[in-house]
Amino acid sequence: MGRYVVRRLLQMIPVFIGATLLVFLMMYALPGDPVRALWGERSVDEAQIAAMKADLGLDLPLWHQYLNYLLGLLQGDFGTQIASGRPVIDVITSALPATLRLTALAFLITVVLGVGLGVIAGLRRGGKTDRMILFVTLLFISVPVFVIGYLYQVFFAHNLGWARPTVQDPTAWSQLILPAMVLSSLSLAYVARLTRTSVAENKRADYMRTARAKGLTGRRAVSVHLMRNSLIPVVTFLGVDIGNLMAGAIVTEGIFNVNGIGSAVYRALSYREGATVVGIVTFMILVYLVVTLLVDLLYAVLDPRIRYA
């Protein structure tokens, strides 16, 4: 197990470098001058622009800027905002709690409803319940998230009055339920369909017939044997989906006015704050890599036959 973890950590290094380099090039190799853009149409002294670039290290070659960025990451430095001079890590720490709460609630909805509906559909494959669940999940997959968000606002907030149309207090879990439902809609549909397929396939496996032949009740055979084997592909998807939920929050946070990571990225893109975008995306890449490693290690818990060398 220890050697496997070390090997996986070493494999993460080129993945991390490749992903961050791609984002870095996309933001800093774009045409235009982000420093000059701070003044808009106003005239500015070229010496002042040159001094500001030198202070931020933007006068160096692109490869040198990226190398300095990697060296700064080793010290916990995710960069500095061009306009305000504020460290990007401060932007992340101030916006992260709201996004974490929203993502956690959306993830909980995905797990509970997605797995629950998938198990029901898989056990009743071909029936009316199965067809209805497949139809609803297909709608969630087909309709864009921003459309679902506006429909939920109109129906649940304006028509029924069950929720606020926008989030006034991101620390209040009750106000995050509606945006979490929107954020989890696509993931919930995929998890339900994946669970349904896995449950339906394992239901016909030999070990299930053996379990019933030994006298196990249907409920115990499902909970002990069927669920453990069926959840392996689902856990893989859920691990990857945590990063997708955090990335997808940029749309949901914009619709419901949640001041989180997604809103910070949107504002940074609007003001050409490349350092902020690169820093936030780098943080999300780290989260994604760590979660992926934890999911791989969780396989051994779900299936004792899996061993890591």
ABEGO torsion letter per residue (X at the ends): XAAAAAAAAAAAAAAAAAAAAAAAAAAAABBEBAAAAAAEABBBBAAAAAAAAAAAGAABBAAAAAAAAAAAAAAGBAEBBAAAGBBAAAAAAAAAAAAAAAAAAAAAAAAAAAAAAAAAAAAABGBAAAAAAAAAAAAAAABBAAAAAAAAAAAAAAAAGABBABBABAABAAAAAAAAAAAAAAAAAAAAAAAAAAAAAAAABAAAAAAAAAGBBAAAAAAAAAAAAAAAAAAAAAAAAAAAAAAAAAAAAAAAGBBBAAAAAAAAAAAGBAAAAAAAAAAAAAAAAAAAAAAAAAAAAABAABBBX
